[in-house]
Amino acid sequence: MSSTPDLPISRRGLPAGRRGVARTRDYLAPRVLVLNYDPIIEAEGGKRLNALLGFRDPRYLAPALAADLEQCSGGYVRMNLDEWKDLDIHPVKKDGFRYT
């Protein structure tokens, strides 16, 4: 037997919260900082790695990802892409290795 009372379920199938607690919204709105690891490759005429490899533009893909996340979560997650940083480096791997 559980010692905690069952919470009522909202229309979206999520716990509705306790009585007396004001709910201002029924969704999450995380503020996101995008760290775009996209180094400039000097040996290839100063092109960015994503262009050199024929990848799609990350500035196009990020809002599309946010829209997909909102749709597949039923509107529960609404990402705000607050800040964008293009980094001219390769990320460090777990074992400490970094491409050069």
N, CA, C and O of each residue as an XYZ file, in Angstrom:
400
protein
N       0.838     -1.173      0.000
C       0.000      0.000      0.000
C       0.889      1.245      0.000
O       1.826      1.348      0.792
N       0.587      2.184     -0.893
C       1.387      3.395     -1.044
C       1.022      4.418      0.025
O      -0.149      4.582      0.367
N       2.036      5.102      0.547
C       1.777      6.128      1.556
C       1.543      7.503      0.930
O       1.143      8.442      1.618
N       1.795      7.621     -0.385
C       1.573      8.903     -1.054
C       0.258      8.855     -1.806
O      -0.049      7.855     -2.454
N      -0.526      9.932     -1.730
C      -1.801      9.940     -2.445
C      -1.575     10.036     -3.945
O      -0.604     10.642     -4.400
N      -2.480      9.433     -4.711
C      -2.403      9.536     -6.161
C      -2.774     10.948     -6.585
O      -3.742     11.523     -6.087
N      -1.995     11.503     -7.509
C      -2.296     12.828     -8.031
C      -3.301     12.700     -9.170
O      -3.264     11.722     -9.918
N      -4.194     13.668     -9.311
C      -5.100     13.627    -10.453
C      -4.303     13.783    -11.745
O      -3.230     14.385    -11.756
N      -4.833     13.242    -12.815
C      -4.169     13.283    -14.112
C      -4.793     14.386    -14.957
O      -6.016     14.510    -15.028
N      -3.942     15.188    -15.598
C      -4.432     16.270    -16.453
C      -4.912     15.707    -17.787
O      -4.818     14.506    -18.043
N      -5.422     16.589    -18.619
C      -5.899     16.178    -19.944
C      -4.783     15.594    -20.790
O      -5.053     14.794    -21.685
N      -3.547     15.965    -20.538
C      -2.418     15.476    -21.329
C      -1.821     14.193    -20.756
O      -0.813     13.705    -21.267
N      -2.416     13.650    -19.723
C      -1.916     12.419    -19.133
C      -0.774     12.634    -18.157
O      -0.089     11.680    -17.788
N      -0.556     13.878    -17.732
C       0.506     14.206    -16.791
C      -0.093     14.515    -15.431
O      -1.255     14.912    -15.350
N       0.680     14.341    -14.350
C       0.134     14.690    -13.036
C      -0.314     16.149    -13.009
O       0.400     17.035    -13.478
N      -1.491     16.386    -12.463
C      -2.075     17.727    -12.467
C      -1.568     18.589    -11.319
O      -1.856     19.785    -11.292
N      -0.834     18.035    -10.383
C      -0.306     18.825     -9.272
C      -1.240     18.805     -8.080
O      -2.334     18.245     -8.144
N      -0.808     19.412     -7.006
C      -1.608     19.441     -5.784
C      -2.553     20.630     -5.805
O      -2.291     21.643     -6.454
N      -3.646     20.489     -5.091
C      -4.598     21.601     -5.000
C      -3.945     22.773     -4.293
O      -3.125     22.590     -3.393
N      -4.309     23.970     -4.700
C      -3.774     25.164     -4.078
C      -2.478     25.654     -4.694
O      -2.001     26.732     -4.338
N      -1.889     24.885     -5.619
C      -0.665     25.299     -6.289
C      -1.046     25.860     -7.647
O      -1.632     25.164     -8.476
N      -0.711     27.117     -7.866
C      -1.052     27.751     -9.142
C      -0.168     27.184    -10.241
O       1.051     27.105    -10.091
N      -0.782     26.795    -11.332
C      -0.033     26.310    -12.490
C      -0.118     27.375    -13.563
O      -1.211     27.738    -13.998
N       1.014     27.872    -13.986
C       1.005     28.956    -14.957
C       0.991     28.444    -16.389
O       0.522     29.142    -17.287
N       1.498     27.233    -16.617
C       1.481     26.668    -17.963
C       1.618     25.155    -17.884
O       2.096     24.604    -16.892
N       1.189     24.505    -18.946
C       1.243     23.049    -19.010
C       2.320     22.577    -19.976
O       2.140     21.564    -20.651
N       3.425     23.286    -20.052
C       4.502     22.872    -20.945
C       5.852     23.319    -20.384
O       5.927     24.178    -19.506
N       6.910     22.716    -20.913
C       8.274     23.099    -20.562
C       8.819     23.999    -21.658
O       8.564     23.762    -22.839
N       9.564     25.028    -21.282
C      10.160     25.943    -22.257
C      11.642     26.138    -21.934
O      12.040     27.202    -21.460
N      12.468     25.097    -22.193
C      13.887     25.237    -21.873
C      14.570     26.264    -22.772
O      14.302     26.345    -23.970
N      15.454     27.041    -22.165
C      16.281     27.986    -22.916
C      17.548     27.243    -23.319
O      18.229     26.667    -22.470
N      17.867     27.255    -24.610
C      18.935     26.414    -25.137
C      20.086     27.262    -25.679
O      19.876     28.213    -26.432
N      21.293     26.899    -25.281
C      22.514     27.455    -25.853
C      23.045     26.407    -26.821
O      23.362     25.292    -26.408
N      23.147     26.750    -28.102
C      23.660     25.825    -29.111
C      25.160     26.052    -29.249
O      25.603     27.161    -29.546
N      25.934     24.998    -29.031
C      27.375     25.025    -29.268
C      27.620     24.263    -30.561
O      27.598     23.032    -30.574
N      27.850     24.982    -31.634
C      28.012     24.399    -32.959
C      29.498     24.168    -33.230
O      30.216     25.087    -33.625
N      29.951     22.933    -33.015
C      31.343     22.575    -33.279
C      31.500     22.430    -34.788
O      31.127     21.405    -35.357
N      32.051     23.451    -35.433
C      32.156     23.482    -36.889
C      33.454     24.195    -37.272
O      33.436     25.362    -37.664
N      34.581     23.485    -37.156
C      35.872     24.140    -37.374
C      36.081     24.575    -38.823
O      35.537     23.989    -39.759
N      36.883     25.617    -38.968
C      37.316     26.066    -40.289
C      38.515     25.215    -40.684
O      39.466     25.068    -39.915
N      38.462     24.654    -41.893
C      39.538     23.798    -42.391
C      40.385     24.629    -43.359
O      40.023     24.802    -44.523
N      41.513     25.138    -42.864
C      42.380     26.012    -43.668
C      42.909     25.301    -44.906
O      43.028     25.918    -45.964
N      43.229     24.008    -44.795
C      43.782     23.252    -45.922
C      42.792     23.110    -47.076
O      43.183     22.753    -48.187
N      41.533     23.384    -46.823
C      40.496     23.290    -47.857
C      39.953     24.666    -48.222
O      38.784     24.801    -48.583
N      40.794     25.679    -48.129
C      40.400     27.020    -48.538
C      39.577     27.777    -47.515
O      38.849     28.704    -47.870
N      39.682     27.395    -46.249
C      38.968     28.112    -45.196
C      37.493     27.770    -45.094
O      36.711     28.540    -44.536
N      37.104     26.610    -45.633
C      35.694     26.194    -45.545
C      35.398     25.612    -44.171
O      36.271     25.025    -43.531
N      34.167     25.781    -43.728
C      33.725     25.138    -42.487
C      33.518     23.651    -42.761
O      33.195     23.254    -43.881
N      33.706     22.838    -41.728
C      33.628     21.387    -41.871
C      32.270     20.936    -42.403
O      32.214     20.041    -43.247
N      31.171     21.537    -41.929
C      29.854     21.084    -42.391
C      29.685     21.331    -43.888
O      29.084     20.506    -44.576
N      30.198     22.447    -44.411
C      30.108     22.729    -45.847
C      31.018     21.797    -46.633
O      30.641     21.311    -47.699
N      32.205     21.548    -46.116
C      33.168     20.677    -46.779
C      32.625     19.254    -46.931
O      32.835     18.614    -47.962
N      31.933     18.766    -45.911
C      31.393     17.403    -45.944
C      30.001     17.326    -46.563
O      29.439     16.239    -46.695
N      29.446     18.472    -46.941
C      28.132     18.474    -47.587
C      26.970     18.319    -46.621
O      25.883     17.903    -47.022
N      27.189     18.649    -45.347
C      26.106     18.570    -44.363
C      25.168     19.756    -44.541
O      25.557     20.786    -45.090
N      23.942     19.609    -44.078
C      22.991     20.719    -44.119
C      23.384     21.773    -43.092
O      24.091     21.489    -42.125
N      22.918     22.979    -43.321
C      23.235     24.117    -42.461
C      22.647     23.904    -41.067
O      21.434     23.741    -40.932
N      23.491     23.903    -40.021
C      22.975     23.690    -38.666
C      21.995     24.772    -38.214
O      21.140     24.507    -37.369
N      22.103     25.973    -38.755
C      21.158     27.042    -38.390
C      19.773     26.771    -38.964
O      18.783     27.321    -38.481
N      19.697     25.940    -39.977
C      18.406     25.490    -40.504
C      17.908     24.278    -39.709
O      16.718     24.170    -39.413
N      18.818     23.380    -39.370
C      18.438     22.133    -38.704
C      17.964     22.337    -37.265
O      17.040     21.651    -36.827
N      18.572     23.260    -36.522
C      18.228     23.445    -35.105
C      16.767     23.851    -34.906
O      16.093     23.237    -34.078
N      16.241     24.853    -35.621
C      14.820     25.181    -35.455
C      13.902     24.042    -35.910
O      12.824     23.849    -35.349
N      14.333     23.291    -36.926
C      13.538     22.144    -37.371
C      13.496     21.073    -36.281
O      12.457     20.450    -36.063
N      14.625     20.856    -35.593
C      14.665     19.910    -34.475
C      13.752     20.370    -33.346
O      13.024     19.564    -32.767
N      13.788     21.662    -33.032
C      12.923     22.204    -31.975
C      11.453     22.011    -32.332
O      10.648     21.659    -31.470
N      11.099     22.238    -33.593
C       9.712     22.055    -34.036
C       9.308     20.586    -33.963
O       8.191     20.272    -33.554
N      10.210     19.678    -34.358
C       9.927     18.242    -34.267
C       9.727     17.813    -32.822
O       8.823     17.030    -32.527
N      10.561     18.318    -31.917
C      10.444     17.975    -30.496
C       9.119     18.464    -29.926
O       8.469     17.758    -29.156
N       8.723     19.668    -30.305
C       7.436     20.189    -29.838
C       6.283     19.331    -30.358
O       5.341     19.028    -29.625
N       6.368     18.944    -31.628
C       5.295     18.141    -32.214
C       5.224     16.749    -31.578
O       4.142     16.293    -31.209
N       6.371     16.071    -31.447
C       6.333     14.696    -30.928
C       6.041     14.656    -29.428
O       5.658     13.606    -28.912
N       6.214     15.780    -28.714
C       5.879     15.818    -27.288
C       4.457     16.316    -27.057
O       4.047     16.531    -25.916
N       3.712     16.496    -28.133
C       2.344     16.985    -28.000
C       2.288     18.421    -27.510
O       1.315     18.822    -26.870
N       3.326     19.204    -27.805
C       3.371     20.594    -27.374
C       3.918     20.787    -25.971
O       3.962     21.911    -25.473
N       4.342     19.691    -25.321
C       4.813     19.786    -23.942
C       6.193     20.443    -23.839
O       6.463     21.152    -22.870
N       7.069     20.216    -24.826
C       8.412     20.803    -24.816
C       8.508     21.825    -25.939
O       8.337     21.494    -27.113
N       8.781     23.063    -25.569
C       8.892     24.167    -26.535
C      10.246     24.839    -26.340
O      10.389     25.773    -25.550
N      11.234     24.342    -27.078
C      12.606     24.840    -26.931
C      12.732     26.274    -27.428
O      12.195     26.631    -28.476
N      13.444     27.081    -26.668
C      13.793     28.444    -27.083
C      15.283     28.456    -27.394
O      16.106     28.323    -26.488
N      15.636     28.614    -28.661
C      17.040     28.674    -29.059
C      17.551     30.079    -28.748
O      17.549     30.959    -29.610
N      17.985     30.272    -27.513
C      18.337     31.602    -27.009
C      19.671     32.136    -27.507
O      19.807     33.331    -27.766
N      20.652     31.258    -27.640
C      21.982     31.734    -28.007
C      22.665     30.704    -28.886
O      22.437     29.503    -28.741
N      23.505     31.178    -29.799
C      24.196     30.316    -30.754
C      25.669     30.691    -30.761
O      26.016     31.867    -30.877
N      26.537     29.688    -30.636
C      27.979     29.931    -30.715
C      28.586     28.969    -31.726
O      28.501     27.751    -31.570
N      29.206     29.536    -32.772
C      29.963     28.737    -33.730
C      31.374     28.594    -33.187
O      32.077     29.587    -32.998
N      31.787     27.359    -32.937
C      33.100     27.093    -32.352
C      34.041     26.556    -33.425
O      33.715     25.592    -34.118
N      35.184     27.170    -33.556
C      36.174     26.777    -34.559
C      37.115     25.715    -33.987
O      38.335     25.831    -34.101
N      36.542     24.686    -33.374
C      37.326     23.601    -32.775
C      36.565     22.294    -32.944
O      35.366     22.274    -33.221
N      37.305     21.203    -32.766
C      36.679     19.885    -32.666
C      36.419     19.619    -31.188
O      37.233     20.009    -30.350
N      35.304     18.962    -30.840
C      35.071     18.646    -29.425
C      36.069     17.602    -28.928
O      36.548     16.772    -29.701
N      36.374     17.652    -27.650
C      37.259     16.668    -27.024
C      36.456     15.396    -26.776
O      35.348     15.449    -26.243
N      37.017     14.256    -27.162
C      36.369     12.959    -26.945
C      36.486     12.552    -25.473
O      37.266     13.137    -24.721
N      35.707     11.546    -25.071
C      35.728     11.091    -23.673
C      37.118     10.667    -23.216
O      37.492     10.872    -22.061
N      37.883     10.071    -24.137
C      39.214      9.598    -23.757
C      40.280     10.691    -23.845
O      41.466     10.416    -23.665
N      39.858     11.940    -24.125
C      40.792     13.056    -24.184
C      41.304     13.374    -25.579
O      41.964     14.395    -25.768
N      41.018     12.528    -26.560
C      41.484     12.754    -27.931
C      40.727     13.910    -28.573
O      39.523     14.071    -28.373
N      41.452     14.706    -29.345
C      40.829     15.787    -30.120
C      41.425     15.752    -31.530
O      42.643     15.722    -31.700
N      40.549     15.757    -32.534
C      41.018     15.826    -33.911
C      41.698     17.165    -34.147
O      41.322     18.170    -33.544
N      42.700     17.181    -35.024
C      43.382     18.436    -35.362
C      43.379     18.656    -36.851
O      43.907     19.661    -37.327
